[in-house]
Amino acid sequence: MDILVGTDPIENNYIGIGWGNLGDLKLLEPTRDALKEVLHKNQPDASVASIRAQSSPIFRFVNIIKKGDYIIYPCKANRLIYVGMVTSDYRYHNDLDEDSYCNRRSVKWLTPNGIPRSEFSQSTLYELGAFISVFEIKSHTAQEILSHVQNGKTVKKISNAIEPINKLDKNIEDDVDDLTITKQASETAAETTQDYVIRLLQQKLSGHEFEKFIAHLIQCMGYNTRVTKKSGDGGVDIIAHKDALGFEPPIIKIQCKRTSGSSGEPEVSQLLGTLGDGEVALFINLGSYTTQAKNLEKNKSKLRLIDGNEVVDLIYKYYKDFEPQYRALIPLKQIFVPDISSMQ
């Protein structure tokens, strides 16, 4: 699902796919040919390969997935992976906007707090970036993911929990048009690099070293910074300001978290509690933030939250200004990939 959907599926216990303009798909014959015909009517200029590729995930979602199946949802908005179990048949919600994923199934989320991407191997993360929006994952990938369910205990009978799709419908084709493959290649490259950078920061740096790294990053943005003492900082790890001596407002108080989980409203409020006149708060986390923390940011003009995705974006932007030691820590080189935002 799109990044703009965020955690809405978790909060409202569902999973969904697009193509809302096709209407209630249960009214069609349960065949791929019926889906292709409807897709062609709605997209008369689409290629045969595109129609065929689109029909596969739709058919799987409507006709193959069943109650009791496991669902894996890699949320792009917060870099967490959620595991759930399907609890309903396919439903079309005609009371929703066509862009609101009208095609849905109800889900009971077994990991409502999500699992950080850093908990998984790179091969698993790569597979979860597959270009088919609804697909069966490999057994070893399923085993790794489901081992995090039920307090880390491996789910029993995993081979029966996820029935191979090719046994259910041997005629399903996974042909994908060139544009879809190109989009996925660009997206996978971006996600893989993000995972790599965040993993390096977590594994190579201690908490205090991470604070020094963030202070250097803020310096590259044009600020003067100083890192506070290792203890007794009251939640403030870095002080940043534009002037040389730190007398001119605004003074930025920064707290850094090297964790890959979600920071909540209590942690963020603690940082806000340190502010005086002319001071603002910046909370930086390699993971994400809870809904309550994000709502707090919306209501506090002196608060800014930066998550792992934004940290990586800032690293890209100011990498050329990094000192040699940090370039060695995060060895990167510039490459060009297709701009997927401009692809239709």
Order of alpha helices (4+ residues) and beta strands (2+ residues): alpha-beta-alpha-alpha-beta-beta-beta-beta-beta-alpha-alpha-alpha-alpha-alpha-alpha-beta-beta-beta-beta-alpha-beta-beta-alpha-beta-alpha-alpha
